[in-house]
């Protein structure tokens, strides 16, 4: 049986500070292929060469990973400051309309870290430029030193809504996660449901209310150790099942 096709939104990188490439993290590719049991397909973030309608007709679902740049604050009506960091306007112009189109159609999507923030902005929400600068908030950024194991280590608990979709996926309303982000949700979009929080109140798990398809997205990085972690594995499995359902119904090319 052929696997459903999942588009992984890429990030722009420079090789030797000169040659631009569209790249996707190997951990994301591996988690989708191994745990979600889908066929990953890297999607260029270039609105001049990417047709959203054709993308949606090619893929059964989309994965929006983390990345170095942040969503440009103009996308949610604010002026950029030094605290907002760096931007990739091509990613903004690719992901935000793609997310809105998928939500409207019911095509499965999953956002991680930056992808989580993109889902909120696409649905009309806003972001804080730097969580650690807020009174009473913790530093959620990646530790600057250490091995990958140390940087992606579980660092805080996330409390989920009793009986909510994340509780049902994980089988628990409290889970341990890693944390490697600087920005976070300020105001949720009108249809964004915050279904999980860190101990300091930072939103960590969201979905779109009344969406006809899978929209579960998280602020942490579940792609790390996805086949063994008791939180990561069921999340990627649930996303894969949603993509298989979409594929089996023949909806990819029906729109």
C-alpha positions in Angstrom: 0.0 0.0 0.0 1.4 3.4 -0.9 2.0 5.9 1.9 0.2 9.2 2.1 2.4 12.1 1.0 3.2 14.8 3.5 4.8 18.1 2.5 7.5 19.4 4.9 7.8 23.1 4.6 11.5 23.9 4.2 13.8 26.6 5.5 16.2 28.7 3.5 19.9 28.1 4.2 23.2 29.3 2.7 26.0 26.8 2.0 29.4 28.5 2.5 27.5 31.8 3.0 26.8 31.9 -0.7 24.7 29.1 -2.2 21.0 29.2 -1.2 19.2 25.9 -0.5 15.7 24.8 0.6 16.3 22.3 3.4 14.4 20.2 6.0 15.7 18.8 9.2 16.7 15.2 9.1 14.9 14.5 12.4 11.6 15.8 11.0 12.0 13.7 7.9 12.8 10.6 9.9 10.0 11.1 12.4 7.4 11.5 9.7 8.7 8.5 7.7 9.3 6.2 10.6 6.6 7.1 13.1 3.9 8.7 11.1 4.5 6.2 8.3 4.1 8.7 5.5 6.2 9.7 2.5 7.9 13.1 3.3 8.3 15.6 0.4 10.3 18.8 0.9 8.3 21.9 -0.1 10.3 25.0 -1.2 9.4 28.3 0.6 9.3 30.4 -2.5 5.8 31.9 -3.4 7.1 32.6 -6.9 7.6 28.9 -7.7 5.1 27.3 -5.3 1.5 27.0 -6.3 -0.6 26.3 -3.2 -3.5 24.7 -5.1 -1.1 22.3 -6.8 0.7 21.6 -3.6 -2.6 20.6 -1.9 -3.4 18.4 -4.8 -0.1 16.7 -4.5 0.1 16.2 -0.7 -2.2 14.6 1.7 -1.0 16.6 4.7 1.6 19.3 5.6 4.1 19.5 8.4 5.3 23.0 9.5 8.6 22.6 11.4 10.7 24.9 13.5 13.3 27.2 12.0 15.7 30.0 12.7 13.6 32.9 11.4 10.4 34.3 13.1 7.1 35.3 11.6 7.4 38.9 10.5 5.3 41.0 13.0 3.7 42.9 10.0 1.7 39.7 9.6 -0.1 40.4 12.8 -0.2 44.2 12.7 2.9 45.1 14.6 6.2 46.9 13.8 9.5 44.9 13.9 12.0 45.5 16.7 15.4 44.1 17.4 13.8 41.6 19.8 11.8 40.1 17.0 15.0 38.6 15.5 15.4 37.5 11.9 12.7 36.9 9.3 12.1 34.9 6.1 9.3 36.7 4.2 9.2 33.9 1.6 8.4 31.4 4.3 5.7 33.7 5.7 4.2 34.1 2.2 4.2 30.4 1.7 3.1 29.0 5.0 0.4 31.4 6.2 -1.9 31.1 3.1 -1.2 27.4 2.9 -2.3 26.9 6.6 -5.5 28.9 6.0 -6.3 26.9 2.9 -5.7 23.5 4.7 -7.7 24.5 7.7 -10.7 25.5 5.5 -10.5 22.4 3.4 -9.8 20.0 6.3 -6.5 18.8 5.0 -4.3 17.5 7.9 -1.6 19.9 9.2 0.8 19.8 12.2 3.0 22.6 13.4 6.1 22.5 15.6 7.7 25.5 17.3 7.8 28.1 14.5 5.0 26.1 12.7 3.0 26.3 15.9 3.4 30.1 15.9 2.6 30.3 12.2 -0.7 28.5 12.8 -1.6 31.1 15.4 -0.7 34.0 13.2 -2.4 32.5 10.1 -5.6 32.3 12.2 -5.4 35.9 13.3 -3.3 35.7 16.5 -0.2 37.6 17.7 3.2 36.7 19.2 5.5 37.9 21.9 9.0 38.6 20.5 10.8 37.2 23.5 9.1 35.1 26.2 12.0 35.2 28.7 11.7 39.0 28.9 8.1 38.8 30.3 7.5 39.1 34.0 7.1 35.6 35.6 8.1 33.7 32.5 11.0 31.2 32.2 13.7 31.1 29.6 12.4 28.6 27.0 15.3 28.9 24.6 17.7 26.1 23.6 20.6 25.9 26.0 23.6 27.5 24.2 26.0 24.7 25.1 26.0 20.9 25.4 25.3 17.9 23.3 22.1 17.4 21.2 20.9 15.1 24.0 21.3 17.8 26.5 19.8 20.5 24.3 16.7 18.4 23.5 16.3 17.0 27.0 12.9 17.1 28.7 12.8 20.4 30.7 9.3 21.2 31.8 5.8 19.8 32.3 2.9 20.7 30.1 -0.6 20.6 31.6 -3.3 19.7 29.1 -7.0 20.2 29.2 -8.8 17.3 30.8 -10.7 15.4 28.1 -9.2 17.6 25.3 -7.7 16.3 22.1 -4.2 16.3 23.3 -5.2 14.5 26.5 -6.9 11.8 24.3 -3.8 11.5 22.1 -1.3 11.2 25.0 -3.5 9.4 27.5 -2.5 11.8 30.2 -3.2 15.5 31.0 0.4 16.1 32.1 3.4 15.4 30.0 7.1 16.3 30.0 8.6 18.1 27.0 11.7 19.8 25.8 11.8 23.5 25.1 13.8 25.4 22.5 11.9 28.5 21.5 12.2 32.3 22.1 8.8 33.6 20.9 5.4 32.5 22.0 1.7 33.2 21.7 0.6 36.6 22.9 -3.0 36.6 21.7 -4.6 33.5 20.3 -6.4 33.7 17.0 -10.2 33.8 17.3 -10.5 30.0 16.6 -7.2 28.9 18.2 -7.8 26.8 21.3 -4.9 26.7 23.8 -5.1 23.2 25.1 -1.8 23.0 27.0 0.4 25.3 29.1 3.9 25.3 30.6 4.2 25.9 34.4 4.8 29.6 33.7 1.6 29.9 31.6 3.2 29.8 28.2 0.9 28.2 25.6 2.4 24.9 24.5 -0.4 23.0 22.6 -3.1 24.4 20.3 -5.6 23.4 17.7 -8.2 25.1 15.6 -11.8 25.0 16.9 -14.3 23.4 14.6 -11.7 22.6 12.0 -12.8 19.7 9.8 -9.3 18.2 9.8 -6.3 17.5 12.1 -4.6 20.8 13.3 -2.8 19.7 16.5 0.4 21.7 16.9 2.9 22.1 19.7 5.5 24.6 20.8 8.1 22.0 21.7 10.1 19.7 19.4 8.5 16.2 19.3 10.7 15.1 16.4 13.6 14.4 18.9 13.5 10.8 19.9 10.1 10.5 18.2 10.1 6.7 18.1 10.8 6.2 21.8 9.3 9.2 23.6 5.9 8.5 25.0 4.6 12.0 24.0 6.2 12.3 20.6 5.3 8.9 19.3 1.5 9.1 19.7 1.4 12.7 18.3 3.2 11.6 15.1 1.1 8.5 14.9 -2.1 10.5 15.2 -0.9 12.8 12.4 0.0 9.9 10.2 -3.4 8.3 10.8 -5.1 11.6 9.8 -3.1 11.7 6.6 -4.0 8.1 5.8 -7.7 8.8 6.3 -7.5 11.8 4.0 -5.6 9.8 1.4 -8.0 6.9 1.6 -11.0 9.1 1.1 -9.4 10.3 -2.2 -9.7 14.0 -1.1 -6.2 15.1 -2.2 -7.2 15.7 -5.8 -10.9 16.2 -5.2 -10.6 19.8 -4.4 
